[in-house]
Amino acid sequence: MTDHTQGSIEGVRIVPLKRIPDERGTIMHGLRADAMTHPFGEVYFKKLYPGIINGWHVHETLMLNYICLSGMMKLVLYDNREHSPTYRQFQEVYFGDDNYCLIHIPPGVANASKSMTAPHALFCNVASEPHDPSIKYRRISPHSGEIPYDWARKDF
């Protein structure tokens, strides 16, 4: 699986995924072993309600792989890695029904997401490590201002 576009944050990859519809339904491709750049840990799913901001989360060692299966989400990434060439840069990704893709998020990149659809958006994460409360990660309130991002809708 080599067809991907490079994101604006160092190490973030966005990989277009295929949907194959027929009269029985739709096959939705996910993550292939040959696209994994790290060990496999666990898969989990999360339902997000409209207007709720999930994040910020910053993982020290965990590699995240997000796929929005239903609905649309806004994912905002912030490069928190001091030695990265894209330190303190943002990247916004709108993904789901209208942009079906896999987003690889490296450790140290803060991420937060928001559902853009009602009644919810459903996403999947293929994480590089199983959930372990002793593994360090940091939560930052999306309203604290520590990460200077404005979550208000922008009507141009």
VMD Tcl script that draws the C-alpha trace (Angstrom):
set ca {
  {0.00 0.00 0.00}
  {2.18 2.83 -1.24}
  {-0.40 5.28 -2.59}
  {-0.52 8.06 0.00}
  {-0.17 11.79 0.31}
  {2.25 13.35 2.76}
  {0.67 15.57 5.38}
  {2.05 18.94 6.34}
  {3.28 17.64 9.73}
  {6.42 15.53 9.66}
  {5.55 11.82 9.94}
  {1.78 12.19 9.43}
  {0.55 10.15 6.48}
  {-2.89 10.19 4.89}
  {-3.67 7.07 2.86}
  {-6.77 7.04 0.63}
  {-8.85 3.91 1.22}
  {-11.16 2.07 -1.16}
  {-14.85 1.45 -0.77}
  {-16.23 -1.27 -3.00}
  {-20.04 -1.14 -3.25}
  {-22.33 -3.72 -4.82}
  {-25.95 -4.82 -4.36}
  {-25.10 -6.60 -1.10}
  {-23.49 -3.60 0.59}
  {-20.01 -2.06 0.70}
  {-16.56 -3.37 1.53}
  {-14.55 -0.67 3.29}
  {-10.80 -1.24 3.24}
  {-8.94 -0.60 6.48}
  {-5.32 -1.17 7.46}
  {-3.10 -3.71 5.70}
  {-0.09 -5.39 7.31}
  {2.20 -4.02 4.58}
  {1.17 -0.47 5.52}
  {2.06 -0.92 9.20}
  {5.17 1.01 10.22}
  {5.03 -0.22 13.81}
  {3.85 -3.23 15.83}
  {0.12 -3.87 16.22}
  {-1.34 -3.32 19.70}
  {-5.12 -3.08 19.68}
  {-8.15 -1.89 17.72}
  {-10.89 0.17 19.29}
  {-13.91 2.11 18.05}
  {-15.32 5.37 19.35}
  {-18.62 7.14 18.74}
  {-18.42 10.95 18.84}
  {-21.47 13.16 19.19}
  {-21.71 16.48 17.31}
  {-20.04 19.45 18.94}
  {-17.95 17.38 21.35}
  {-14.18 17.79 21.12}
  {-12.26 14.59 21.81}
  {-8.76 15.67 22.87}
  {-6.15 16.99 22.98}
  {-4.14 13.79 23.47}
  {-0.36 13.54 23.19}
  {1.17 10.06 23.28}
  {4.87 9.59 23.97}
  {5.24 6.16 22.34}
  {1.88 5.25 20.76}
  {1.38 5.40 16.99}
  {-2.27 6.02 16.08}
  {-4.08 4.99 12.89}
  {-7.51 6.61 12.53}
  {-10.29 5.67 10.11}
  {-13.73 7.34 10.26}
  {-16.20 4.59 9.33}
  {-19.42 6.60 9.42}
  {-20.17 10.32 9.41}
  {-17.60 13.08 9.06}
  {-14.95 14.24 11.51}
  {-12.57 17.13 11.79}
  {-9.16 15.98 13.05}
  {-6.68 18.63 14.16}
  {-3.04 17.72 14.63}
  {-0.45 19.88 16.38}
  {3.24 19.03 16.22}
  {4.42 19.06 19.84}
  {7.87 17.57 19.09}
  {10.58 20.16 19.81}
  {13.11 18.66 17.40}
  {10.66 18.23 14.50}
  {10.99 20.44 11.40}
  {7.24 21.09 11.70}
  {7.29 21.95 15.43}
  {4.21 23.99 16.46}
  {2.48 23.57 13.10}
  {-1.18 22.56 12.72}
  {-2.76 20.21 10.23}
  {-6.53 19.87 9.75}
  {-8.01 16.76 8.15}
  {-11.69 16.34 7.33}
  {-12.36 12.64 6.92}
  {-15.11 10.06 6.84}
  {-17.93 9.63 4.31}
  {-16.62 12.35 1.98}
  {-12.91 11.58 2.43}
  {-12.47 7.92 3.32}
  {-8.86 7.50 4.39}
  {-6.43 6.19 6.99}
  {-4.45 8.74 8.99}
  {-1.15 7.68 10.58}
  {-0.28 9.89 13.59}
  {3.22 9.52 15.05}
  {4.06 9.79 18.77}
  {4.41 13.34 20.08}
  {1.83 14.84 17.71}
  {-1.15 16.20 19.68}
  {-4.51 15.23 18.22}
  {-8.09 16.25 18.84}
  {-11.23 15.51 16.87}
  {-14.77 16.71 16.53}
  {-17.80 15.08 14.90}
  {-19.29 17.16 12.11}
  {-22.37 14.99 11.58}
  {-25.51 14.05 13.46}
  {-26.36 11.86 15.19}
  {-22.64 10.94 15.52}
  {-19.45 9.90 13.77}
  {-17.89 6.50 14.33}
  {-14.15 6.05 14.11}
  {-11.64 3.25 14.51}
  {-8.13 3.44 15.90}
  {-5.52 0.78 15.22}
  {-3.02 1.58 17.95}
  {0.58 0.39 18.06}
  {0.27 -0.76 21.69}
  {-2.54 -2.27 23.77}
  {-4.17 0.14 26.21}
  {-2.09 0.28 29.35}
  {-2.79 2.92 32.03}
  {0.91 2.97 32.92}
  {1.90 4.13 29.40}
  {2.40 7.86 29.52}
  {0.22 10.20 27.56}
  {-0.99 13.68 28.20}
  {-4.48 15.13 28.02}
  {-4.84 18.84 27.36}
  {-8.20 20.61 27.53}
  {-9.22 21.90 24.09}
  {-10.38 25.11 25.80}
  {-7.27 25.79 27.92}
  {-5.41 27.77 25.26}
  {-2.26 25.72 25.86}
  {-2.55 24.61 22.24}
  {-3.60 27.80 20.45}
  {-6.40 26.47 18.24}
  {-9.83 28.06 17.72}
  {-12.50 25.34 17.56}
  {-15.28 27.76 16.47}
  {-16.90 27.01 13.10}
  {-15.60 29.27 10.38}
  {-18.23 30.53 7.93}
  {-16.43 32.16 5.02}
}
mol new
graphics top color blue
foreach p $ca { graphics top sphere $p radius 0.5 }
foreach p [lrange $ca 0 end-1] q [lrange $ca 1 end] { graphics top cylinder $p $q radius 0.2 }
display resetview
